[in-house]
Amino acid sequence: MLDDRAKLLLKALIERYIADGQPIGSRTLSRASGLDLSPATIRNVMADLEELGLIASPHTSAGRVPTARGYRLFVDTMLTARREDFGAKAPELPHDQPQRVIAHAAQLLSNMSQFVGVVMAPRRASVFHHIEFLRLSERRFLVIIVSPDGDVQNRVVFTAHDYTQSQLVEAANFLNANYSGKTIEAVREHLKGEVDKLRGEIADLMQTAVQASSEALREQDEVVISGERNLLAVSDFSQDMGHLRRAFELFEQKTQLMRLLDISEQAAGVRIFIGGESQVVPIEELSIVSAPYQVDGQVVGTLGVIGPTRMPYDRMIQIVDITSKLVSNALSHNK
């Protein structure tokens, strides 16, 4: 636990670092905090914060910078809400086509944040017409899902137990006979009630297969990204092209972004993911501020801003929040 003085100094350090992008020394921190403390006292507090893993000292400077853990404490407990009228600046989104709404929303997020805007298109019902399982090797099989319009999705699945090809055929026949034409989500719900009636190993297999099918069909959803080039202007990346290269690889791997946005969709309101604190954001220098959007009160997708960990989180929260409301209104109006 931090005392009030340590919290104030940490808050001042992070706010100054977000504004300037330079490691913060004790003298700068003394002025920024407004506290009447000696440089020696401030250095002692900074040493304590560093020992707690909240700040770190770059090799090239005597100053300190926030860590992912420091940013997390800051956004969770110290963030002061910014009062800025983004609603007046944000143009109304088109109402004619959902694809245009999504494209305009991604561009709007990028323009307002000056970072990268990303929007997951509204989720479609993942209906399957036919499913097959093919054993590839021990505890490894292929799921083949055919949609009603003939699209085919494949996914390799690894399981805790091994299954024979006859067991895989039995499970596929059961799913095709009882659930063809239903959504994967509906199949999952029905299976919960059927598990007790099925042999244990086949029940486990089908639950695994349904999960894999859901993920495979989900990847048909579109992720719209706008403003990747904005990161070229961020000093944090321009000084190390390796960081920028990894960021662009994330944008290319849209499946990874989909999974991240799926996590965001599971919670109400704005969520913040800080790179380096978990495997959710695989690039240490990136953070993501995201929020779900709705159609007629039902969550159908997620949007957000991707930028450096040194982003003005208070401002990004407002931008993402207002954009999610604009998208929700436009898509609900479009129906």
C-alpha beads as a LAMMPS data file, in Angstrom:
LAMMPS data file: protein, C-alpha beads

335 atoms
334 bonds

1 atom types
1 bond types

-500.0 500.0 xlo xhi
-500.0 500.0 ylo yhi
-500.0 500.0 zlo zhi

Masses

1 110.0

Atoms # bond

1 1 1 0.000 0.000 0.000
2 1 1 1.212 3.496 -0.828
3 1 1 0.797 6.444 1.482
4 1 1 -0.765 9.660 0.176
5 1 1 2.602 11.279 -0.499
6 1 1 3.827 8.351 -2.581
7 1 1 0.548 8.241 -4.532
8 1 1 0.756 11.966 -5.280
9 1 1 4.352 11.691 -6.455
10 1 1 3.584 8.663 -8.634
11 1 1 0.600 10.429 -10.175
12 1 1 2.683 13.549 -10.858
13 1 1 5.490 11.464 -12.374
14 1 1 3.172 9.579 -14.736
15 1 1 1.283 12.701 -15.819
16 1 1 4.551 14.531 -16.503
17 1 1 5.964 11.555 -18.406
18 1 1 2.806 11.247 -20.525
19 1 1 3.065 14.957 -21.364
20 1 1 6.820 15.143 -22.063
21 1 1 8.020 11.634 -22.834
22 1 1 11.254 12.187 -20.904
23 1 1 12.441 10.311 -17.777
24 1 1 11.517 12.313 -14.676
25 1 1 14.167 13.390 -12.168
26 1 1 13.640 14.398 -8.550
27 1 1 13.827 18.145 -9.244
28 1 1 11.265 17.965 -12.053
29 1 1 9.040 15.829 -9.860
30 1 1 9.299 18.275 -6.985
31 1 1 8.006 21.078 -9.220
32 1 1 5.329 18.925 -10.855
33 1 1 3.924 17.613 -7.574
34 1 1 3.734 20.969 -5.829
35 1 1 4.907 19.353 -2.585
36 1 1 7.379 21.128 -0.346
37 1 1 9.811 18.209 -0.147
38 1 1 13.561 18.066 -0.353
39 1 1 15.186 16.365 -3.357
40 1 1 16.556 13.739 -0.960
41 1 1 13.065 12.906 0.324
42 1 1 11.721 12.645 -3.214
43 1 1 14.625 10.384 -4.207
44 1 1 13.814 8.104 -1.263
45 1 1 10.152 7.877 -2.295
46 1 1 11.161 7.187 -5.901
47 1 1 13.454 4.411 -4.695
48 1 1 10.505 2.887 -2.823
49 1 1 8.290 3.140 -5.914
50 1 1 11.000 1.497 -7.990
51 1 1 11.351 -1.320 -5.483
52 1 1 7.581 -1.898 -5.776
53 1 1 7.929 -2.181 -9.559
54 1 1 5.850 0.928 -10.259
55 1 1 8.619 2.940 -11.922
56 1 1 11.933 2.056 -13.528
57 1 1 15.218 3.760 -14.386
58 1 1 16.311 3.630 -18.036
59 1 1 19.982 2.857 -18.464
60 1 1 20.606 6.132 -20.277
61 1 1 19.091 8.465 -17.685
62 1 1 19.024 9.230 -13.978
63 1 1 15.274 9.874 -14.222
64 1 1 12.443 7.393 -13.844
65 1 1 9.639 6.200 -16.139
66 1 1 6.393 4.348 -15.319
67 1 1 6.186 0.572 -15.677
68 1 1 3.107 -1.349 -16.842
69 1 1 2.312 -1.954 -13.182
70 1 1 2.613 1.764 -12.461
71 1 1 0.318 2.654 -15.356
72 1 1 -2.216 0.092 -14.132
73 1 1 -2.307 1.601 -10.636
74 1 1 -2.599 5.052 -12.200
75 1 1 -5.537 4.256 -14.500
76 1 1 -7.350 2.211 -11.834
77 1 1 -7.061 4.591 -8.874
78 1 1 -5.625 7.985 -9.827
79 1 1 -7.067 8.984 -13.165
80 1 1 -8.848 12.345 -13.136
81 1 1 -11.726 12.587 -15.598
82 1 1 -11.057 15.094 -18.354
83 1 1 -13.864 17.465 -19.218
84 1 1 -13.808 17.961 -22.962
85 1 1 -16.784 18.294 -25.283
86 1 1 -15.970 15.632 -27.851
87 1 1 -19.634 15.240 -28.667
88 1 1 -19.672 18.647 -30.369
89 1 1 -16.565 17.779 -32.421
90 1 1 -17.583 14.270 -33.446
91 1 1 -19.553 14.173 -36.718
92 1 1 -22.682 12.065 -36.945
93 1 1 -21.971 8.653 -38.415
94 1 1 -23.816 7.547 -41.587
95 1 1 -26.938 5.461 -41.086
96 1 1 -27.263 3.849 -44.511
97 1 1 -24.949 0.807 -44.335
98 1 1 -23.340 -0.965 -41.347
99 1 1 -20.067 -1.320 -43.287
100 1 1 -19.866 2.446 -43.726
101 1 1 -20.661 3.006 -40.044
102 1 1 -17.763 0.755 -39.026
103 1 1 -15.315 2.289 -41.505
104 1 1 -16.225 5.850 -40.456
105 1 1 -15.997 4.916 -36.776
106 1 1 -12.455 3.539 -37.170
107 1 1 -11.419 6.722 -38.981
108 1 1 -13.119 8.882 -36.354
109 1 1 -11.283 7.108 -33.529
110 1 1 -7.997 7.591 -35.350
111 1 1 -8.588 11.262 -36.160
112 1 1 -9.687 12.206 -32.645
113 1 1 -6.999 10.232 -30.833
114 1 1 -4.183 10.708 -33.365
115 1 1 -3.389 7.035 -32.785
116 1 1 -4.870 3.867 -34.306
117 1 1 -8.615 3.276 -34.403
118 1 1 -9.890 -0.301 -34.520
119 1 1 -13.473 -1.554 -34.787
120 1 1 -14.769 -5.121 -34.844
121 1 1 -17.707 -5.361 -37.220
122 1 1 -21.038 -6.489 -35.744
123 1 1 -20.936 -10.168 -34.940
124 1 1 -22.948 -12.393 -37.204
125 1 1 -24.786 -15.445 -35.955
126 1 1 -22.360 -18.357 -36.352
127 1 1 -24.761 -20.881 -37.890
128 1 1 -23.365 -24.198 -39.120
129 1 1 -24.898 -26.480 -41.732
130 1 1 -22.530 -29.428 -41.451
131 1 1 -19.552 -30.384 -39.278
132 1 1 -16.880 -33.075 -39.660
133 1 1 -13.927 -34.190 -37.538
134 1 1 -10.766 -35.724 -38.990
135 1 1 -8.141 -37.332 -36.743
136 1 1 -4.660 -36.023 -37.638
137 1 1 -2.553 -37.605 -34.910
138 1 1 -2.718 -38.450 -31.224
139 1 1 -4.851 -35.820 -29.381
140 1 1 -4.983 -33.686 -32.529
141 1 1 -7.836 -33.420 -35.015
142 1 1 -9.266 -31.149 -37.673
143 1 1 -12.696 -29.521 -37.369
144 1 1 -14.371 -28.766 -40.705
145 1 1 -17.398 -26.462 -40.478
146 1 1 -19.648 -25.707 -43.436
147 1 1 -21.947 -22.679 -43.150
148 1 1 -25.433 -22.518 -44.721
149 1 1 -24.100 -20.448 -47.634
150 1 1 -21.337 -22.956 -48.364
151 1 1 -18.359 -21.255 -46.716
152 1 1 -15.912 -23.739 -45.224
153 1 1 -13.847 -23.060 -42.096
154 1 1 -11.125 -25.353 -40.755
155 1 1 -9.438 -25.439 -37.367
156 1 1 -6.872 -27.795 -35.843
157 1 1 -7.793 -28.760 -32.268
158 1 1 -5.572 -30.206 -29.545
159 1 1 -7.360 -32.194 -26.838
160 1 1 -6.479 -33.567 -23.429
161 1 1 -7.628 -37.074 -24.429
162 1 1 -7.122 -39.034 -27.615
163 1 1 -10.100 -40.057 -29.793
164 1 1 -10.452 -42.668 -32.485
165 1 1 -11.771 -41.733 -35.900
166 1 1 -14.965 -43.709 -35.157
167 1 1 -15.540 -41.620 -32.020
168 1 1 -15.051 -38.449 -34.074
169 1 1 -17.566 -39.671 -36.650
170 1 1 -20.046 -40.520 -33.889
171 1 1 -19.749 -37.028 -32.397
172 1 1 -20.095 -35.340 -35.800
173 1 1 -23.162 -37.422 -36.668
174 1 1 -24.788 -36.460 -33.362
175 1 1 -24.169 -32.738 -33.952
176 1 1 -25.329 -32.837 -37.588
177 1 1 -28.478 -34.817 -36.761
178 1 1 -29.536 -32.673 -33.818
179 1 1 -28.148 -29.175 -34.344
180 1 1 -27.656 -28.479 -38.066
181 1 1 -28.956 -25.009 -38.898
182 1 1 -28.541 -23.702 -35.354
183 1 1 -25.980 -21.203 -34.133
184 1 1 -22.886 -22.466 -32.367
185 1 1 -23.991 -20.478 -29.318
186 1 1 -27.310 -22.347 -29.276
187 1 1 -25.498 -25.673 -29.653
188 1 1 -23.294 -24.828 -26.686
189 1 1 -26.337 -24.075 -24.529
190 1 1 -28.146 -27.258 -25.595
191 1 1 -25.069 -29.381 -24.947
192 1 1 -24.966 -28.236 -21.343
193 1 1 -28.222 -30.070 -20.812
194 1 1 -27.195 -33.086 -22.890
195 1 1 -23.838 -33.761 -21.247
196 1 1 -25.286 -36.084 -18.595
197 1 1 -26.971 -38.211 -21.267
198 1 1 -23.822 -38.673 -23.340
199 1 1 -20.820 -40.849 -22.679
200 1 1 -18.229 -38.787 -20.858
201 1 1 -15.483 -38.878 -23.465
202 1 1 -17.836 -37.973 -26.320
203 1 1 -19.374 -35.155 -24.279
204 1 1 -15.911 -33.695 -23.638
205 1 1 -15.039 -34.044 -27.304
206 1 1 -18.142 -32.227 -28.492
207 1 1 -17.684 -29.382 -26.027
208 1 1 -14.114 -28.958 -27.311
209 1 1 -15.317 -29.112 -30.910
210 1 1 -18.069 -26.552 -30.337
211 1 1 -15.535 -24.163 -28.797
212 1 1 -13.217 -24.635 -31.784
213 1 1 -16.113 -24.152 -34.193
214 1 1 -17.098 -20.937 -32.476
215 1 1 -13.557 -19.574 -32.800
216 1 1 -13.279 -20.617 -36.444
217 1 1 -16.574 -18.988 -37.415
218 1 1 -15.732 -15.907 -35.346
219 1 1 -12.667 -15.304 -37.514
220 1 1 -15.008 -14.509 -40.407
221 1 1 -15.820 -11.285 -38.580
222 1 1 -14.062 -8.223 -39.860
223 1 1 -11.721 -5.950 -37.973
224 1 1 -11.409 -2.459 -39.480
225 1 1 -8.208 -0.576 -38.644
226 1 1 -7.480 3.088 -39.360
227 1 1 -4.501 5.339 -38.710
228 1 1 -1.619 2.858 -38.383
229 1 1 0.716 5.467 -39.802
230 1 1 -0.024 7.745 -36.837
231 1 1 2.389 5.611 -34.823
232 1 1 5.211 6.812 -37.087
233 1 1 4.894 10.220 -35.415
234 1 1 5.122 8.805 -31.870
235 1 1 8.635 9.309 -30.510
236 1 1 8.396 6.127 -28.433
237 1 1 8.327 4.131 -31.680
238 1 1 10.385 6.310 -34.024
239 1 1 13.437 5.786 -31.818
240 1 1 13.171 2.000 -32.078
241 1 1 11.855 0.620 -35.349
242 1 1 11.692 -2.843 -33.779
243 1 1 8.856 -1.640 -31.540
244 1 1 7.032 -0.226 -34.552
245 1 1 7.545 -3.397 -36.563
246 1 1 5.975 -5.487 -33.792
247 1 1 3.034 -3.075 -33.649
248 1 1 2.383 -3.448 -37.375
249 1 1 2.634 -7.231 -37.061
250 1 1 -0.197 -7.046 -34.506
251 1 1 -2.366 -5.183 -37.011
252 1 1 -1.615 -7.776 -39.675
253 1 1 -2.568 -10.594 -37.307
254 1 1 -6.210 -9.627 -37.132
255 1 1 -7.084 -12.890 -35.412
256 1 1 -5.062 -11.760 -32.401
257 1 1 -6.849 -8.424 -32.392
258 1 1 -10.169 -10.248 -32.624
259 1 1 -9.412 -12.227 -29.469
260 1 1 -8.431 -9.051 -27.654
261 1 1 -11.624 -7.301 -28.673
262 1 1 -13.623 -10.383 -27.678
263 1 1 -12.264 -9.987 -24.139
264 1 1 -13.329 -6.331 -24.187
265 1 1 -16.836 -7.281 -25.290
266 1 1 -17.373 -9.389 -22.177
267 1 1 -17.381 -6.341 -19.886
268 1 1 -19.574 -3.274 -19.799
269 1 1 -18.007 0.135 -20.307
270 1 1 -14.471 1.162 -21.184
271 1 1 -11.573 -1.222 -20.541
272 1 1 -7.851 -0.501 -20.632
273 1 1 -5.207 -3.069 -21.567
274 1 1 -1.610 -2.075 -20.896
275 1 1 1.183 -3.799 -22.807
276 1 1 3.661 -5.731 -20.723
277 1 1 1.290 -6.553 -17.845
278 1 1 -0.106 -9.701 -19.454
279 1 1 -0.178 -11.706 -22.674
280 1 1 -3.372 -9.941 -23.737
281 1 1 -1.387 -7.130 -25.366
282 1 1 1.789 -8.813 -26.632
283 1 1 3.698 -5.587 -27.296
284 1 1 5.091 -3.912 -24.207
285 1 1 5.016 -0.412 -25.679
286 1 1 1.317 -0.522 -26.682
287 1 1 -1.865 0.062 -24.725
288 1 1 -5.470 -0.357 -25.847
289 1 1 -8.547 1.516 -24.632
290 1 1 -11.701 -0.307 -25.753
291 1 1 -15.457 -0.448 -25.248
292 1 1 -18.330 -2.581 -26.578
293 1 1 -21.096 -1.115 -28.734
294 1 1 -24.705 -2.220 -29.029
295 1 1 -27.581 -2.581 -31.432
296 1 1 -30.957 -2.114 -29.750
297 1 1 -29.439 -2.814 -26.342
298 1 1 -27.572 -5.984 -27.406
299 1 1 -23.741 -5.956 -27.476
300 1 1 -22.634 -6.924 -30.996
301 1 1 -19.035 -5.676 -31.278
302 1 1 -16.144 -3.733 -29.829
303 1 1 -14.059 -0.717 -30.782
304 1 1 -11.022 1.021 -29.379
305 1 1 -7.848 3.056 -29.689
306 1 1 -4.373 1.526 -29.889
307 1 1 -1.443 3.746 -28.974
308 1 1 1.699 3.957 -26.875
309 1 1 1.586 3.151 -23.162
310 1 1 2.436 6.841 -22.762
311 1 1 -1.005 7.917 -23.982
312 1 1 -3.350 10.417 -22.269
313 1 1 -5.708 7.772 -20.888
314 1 1 -8.299 10.236 -19.614
315 1 1 -8.734 11.686 -23.095
316 1 1 -8.758 8.271 -24.797
317 1 1 -11.469 7.023 -22.431
318 1 1 -13.738 9.871 -23.464
319 1 1 -13.026 9.384 -27.184
320 1 1 -13.751 5.650 -27.047
321 1 1 -16.846 6.116 -24.907
322 1 1 -18.449 8.737 -27.170
323 1 1 -17.593 6.752 -30.319
324 1 1 -19.177 3.588 -28.928
325 1 1 -22.367 5.581 -28.283
326 1 1 -22.292 7.072 -31.797
327 1 1 -21.851 3.623 -33.367
328 1 1 -24.618 2.150 -31.214
329 1 1 -27.008 4.923 -32.239
330 1 1 -26.120 4.676 -35.946
331 1 1 -26.474 0.890 -36.130
332 1 1 -29.712 0.844 -34.100
333 1 1 -31.138 3.552 -36.362
334 1 1 -30.039 1.565 -39.424
335 1 1 -32.043 -1.556 -38.481

Bonds

1 1 1 2
2 1 2 3
3 1 3 4
4 1 4 5
5 1 5 6
6 1 6 7
7 1 7 8
8 1 8 9
9 1 9 10
10 1 10 11
11 1 11 12
12 1 12 13
13 1 13 14
14 1 14 15
15 1 15 16
16 1 16 17
17 1 17 18
18 1 18 19
19 1 19 20
20 1 20 21
21 1 21 22
22 1 22 23
23 1 23 24
24 1 24 25
25 1 25 26
26 1 26 27
27 1 27 28
28 1 28 29
29 1 29 30
30 1 30 31
31 1 31 32
32 1 32 33
33 1 33 34
34 1 34 35
35 1 35 36
36 1 36 37
37 1 37 38
38 1 38 39
39 1 39 40
40 1 40 41
41 1 41 42
42 1 42 43
43 1 43 44
44 1 44 45
45 1 45 46
46 1 46 47
47 1 47 48
48 1 48 49
49 1 49 50
50 1 50 51
51 1 51 52
52 1 52 53
53 1 53 54
54 1 54 55
55 1 55 56
56 1 56 57
57 1 57 58
58 1 58 59
59 1 59 60
60 1 60 61
61 1 61 62
62 1 62 63
63 1 63 64
64 1 64 65
65 1 65 66
66 1 66 67
67 1 67 68
68 1 68 69
69 1 69 70
70 1 70 71
71 1 71 72
72 1 72 73
73 1 73 74
74 1 74 75
75 1 75 76
76 1 76 77
77 1 77 78
78 1 78 79
79 1 79 80
80 1 80 81
81 1 81 82
82 1 82 83
83 1 83 84
84 1 84 85
85 1 85 86
86 1 86 87
87 1 87 88
88 1 88 89
89 1 89 90
90 1 90 91
91 1 91 92
92 1 92 93
93 1 93 94
94 1 94 95
95 1 95 96
96 1 96 97
97 1 97 98
98 1 98 99
99 1 99 100
100 1 100 101
101 1 101 102
102 1 102 103
103 1 103 104
104 1 104 105
105 1 105 106
106 1 106 107
107 1 107 108
108 1 108 109
109 1 109 110
110 1 110 111
111 1 111 112
112 1 112 113
113 1 113 114
114 1 114 115
115 1 115 116
116 1 116 117
117 1 117 118
118 1 118 119
119 1 119 120
120 1 120 121
121 1 121 122
122 1 122 123
123 1 123 124
124 1 124 125
125 1 125 126
126 1 126 127
127 1 127 128
128 1 128 129
129 1 129 130
130 1 130 131
131 1 131 132
132 1 132 133
133 1 133 134
134 1 134 135
135 1 135 136
136 1 136 137
137 1 137 138
138 1 138 139
139 1 139 140
140 1 140 141
141 1 141 142
142 1 142 143
143 1 143 144
144 1 144 145
145 1 145 146
146 1 146 147
147 1 147 148
148 1 148 149
149 1 149 150
150 1 150 151
151 1 151 152
152 1 152 153
153 1 153 154
154 1 154 155
155 1 155 156
156 1 156 157
157 1 157 158
158 1 158 159
159 1 159 160
160 1 160 161
161 1 161 162
162 1 162 163
163 1 163 164
164 1 164 165
165 1 165 166
166 1 166 167
167 1 167 168
168 1 168 169
169 1 169 170
170 1 170 171
171 1 171 172
172 1 172 173
173 1 173 174
174 1 174 175
175 1 175 176
176 1 176 177
177 1 177 178
178 1 178 179
179 1 179 180
180 1 180 181
181 1 181 182
182 1 182 183
183 1 183 184
184 1 184 185
185 1 185 186
186 1 186 187
187 1 187 188
188 1 188 189
189 1 189 190
190 1 190 191
191 1 191 192
192 1 192 193
193 1 193 194
194 1 194 195
195 1 195 196
196 1 196 197
197 1 197 198
198 1 198 199
199 1 199 200
200 1 200 201
201 1 201 202
202 1 202 203
203 1 203 204
204 1 204 205
205 1 205 206
206 1 206 207
207 1 207 208
208 1 208 209
209 1 209 210
210 1 210 211
211 1 211 212
212 1 212 213
213 1 213 214
214 1 214 215
215 1 215 216
216 1 216 217
217 1 217 218
218 1 218 219
219 1 219 220
220 1 220 221
221 1 221 222
222 1 222 223
223 1 223 224
224 1 224 225
225 1 225 226
226 1 226 227
227 1 227 228
228 1 228 229
229 1 229 230
230 1 230 231
231 1 231 232
232 1 232 233
233 1 233 234
234 1 234 235
235 1 235 236
236 1 236 237
237 1 237 238
238 1 238 239
239 1 239 240
240 1 240 241
241 1 241 242
242 1 242 243
243 1 243 244
244 1 244 245
245 1 245 246
246 1 246 247
247 1 247 248
248 1 248 249
249 1 249 250
250 1 250 251
251 1 251 252
252 1 252 253
253 1 253 254
254 1 254 255
255 1 255 256
256 1 256 257
257 1 257 258
258 1 258 259
259 1 259 260
260 1 260 261
261 1 261 262
262 1 262 263
263 1 263 264
264 1 264 265
265 1 265 266
266 1 266 267
267 1 267 268
268 1 268 269
269 1 269 270
270 1 270 271
271 1 271 272
272 1 272 273
273 1 273 274
274 1 274 275
275 1 275 276
276 1 276 277
277 1 277 278
278 1 278 279
279 1 279 280
280 1 280 281
281 1 281 282
282 1 282 283
283 1 283 284
284 1 284 285
285 1 285 286
286 1 286 287
287 1 287 288
288 1 288 289
289 1 289 290
290 1 290 291
291 1 291 292
292 1 292 293
293 1 293 294
294 1 294 295
295 1 295 296
296 1 296 297
297 1 297 298
298 1 298 299
299 1 299 300
300 1 300 301
301 1 301 302
302 1 302 303
303 1 303 304
304 1 304 305
305 1 305 306
306 1 306 307
307 1 307 308
308 1 308 309
309 1 309 310
310 1 310 311
311 1 311 312
312 1 312 313
313 1 313 314
314 1 314 315
315 1 315 316
316 1 316 317
317 1 317 318
318 1 318 319
319 1 319 320
320 1 320 321
321 1 321 322
322 1 322 323
323 1 323 324
324 1 324 325
325 1 325 326
326 1 326 327
327 1 327 328
328 1 328 329
329 1 329 330
330 1 330 331
331 1 331 332
332 1 332 333
333 1 333 334
334 1 334 335
